[in-house]
Amino acid sequence: MIYPRFRLYTRFLQYLQAFVYILGFRRYRGTRQTLEQTLAADLQREVVVFNQCRVGIYHVLNELIRRTGRQEVLMSPYTLFDVVNMVIAAGGIPRFIDVDGESLHPGLGSFSKALRKKKNVVAALVTHYHQAAPDLAGIHALLKKSGIPLLEDCAIAFGGSYRGSKLGAIGEYSFFSFGRMKNVSTFFGGAVASRDSSMIEHLEQVDAGYPSITRMQIFKALIYSLIIETITHPITWTLFFHHFFAYGYKNQVRWIEFLIRPDKDIALKTELPDSYKLRISDVQCAMILRGLKREKSDRLKRVALARLYSEQLGGLEGIVVPCEPVLESDPMLEFPVLAEDRDQLFLRLQSAGIDCRKYYYRDCASLPAFQQYAAPCPRVRELEDSLIMLSVYPGYPIRRARRAARIIRESHRAKA
Ligand SMILES: Cc1ncc(COP(=O)(O)O)c(C=O)c1O
């Protein structure tokens, strides 16, 4: 059996909840409040849920810029391009900072250098990846000294922690995503957590002004998810879709390659699009609450697979494993490997029946859409060209992970 790179975390009972809601049998009243209270208790912060994480980022930044009159946002360019759009649409100026060495994160030194140079900084936005930034405590202390809030983007790190604190419970404002592809998933979903009560009140007000997502929109989202479920089911994947996509990659058929890229339409947004201005429905909150029950056991399964990769892939020429997975703390949605020969390795794995992906984050500092904010970030550029993500989702068989590691080992000599 060939397994796809990714499977949705949404389960049968969550789809059933959506069906029951669409058909009007149940409304799931009160789940929004329960979800906000559950997250708030977990993070020891107040929480507002949104229909999308990015909308929370937009509103927090927009309000901070209004309050301070400052505009510059320190951030890594290695993120979802639409996060950069939210900074710009909110009235901010992204100031991109390169990552350190082989890490996926900018280090303390880079933040302190940027702070010395920039005088108009409103906030620093730190993205948590498979692991939290190792320098997070130092970066936070440095920002605090300058009176600049730390914003934690935990969109792909829900459930992770750093030195005993939950990710999202460290900075002044933090953001979570419960979108379709996330580890706690509904069709769309996001949240902001903070101890700043006036910001929370502001967020509640703006969100209350949005129309609720309609049953029809939920129905369409449900159908889209079911299509993804069908494509990525190991049986259909093995029989057809793996071969279809592997053919597309091998022969560089652009439209096939583009079918599953989330970064197809990279364009500058100077305003929050109307399509983002929606209020999350109670059924999405009910689905998230259900997903939360499995979050911890799913995370432990992922980290166990990640440890297998990390043990097997150390010490190879041309391969860098940028992290040591930690069972107690790491979110580890996928396992990153940096390969000098990334594109060849990707094709080799595909042709051996191992689906994996080149990641969808880009060096936003060099994208034509953000030309105005361009900054040289050569290490992020290298990341973009060398990163490959190996699958660790719960249900991904250990024997497939071993096979992926074996193929990589066979094509890369051990370091002398
Ligand atoms: C780092 C990061 N931040 C924010 C988001 C946006 O999340 P949402 O789709 O819920 O707006 C994503 C989505 O993948 C992300 O990867």
The ligand as an ORCA input file, in Angstrom:
! r2SCAN-3c Opt
* xyz 0 1
  C       2.256     29.825      9.804
  C       0.820     29.986      9.436
  N       0.158     31.038      9.939
  C      -1.137     31.261      9.649
  C      -1.829     30.384      8.850
  C      -3.252     30.688      8.485
  O      -4.190     29.860      9.094
  P      -5.704     29.988      8.594
  O      -5.796     29.216      7.329
  O      -6.526     29.392      9.706
  O      -5.973     31.415      8.419
  C      -1.191     29.254      8.322
  C      -1.920     28.298      7.466
  O      -1.420     27.317      7.002
  C       0.162     29.062      8.619
  O       0.825     28.005      8.105
*
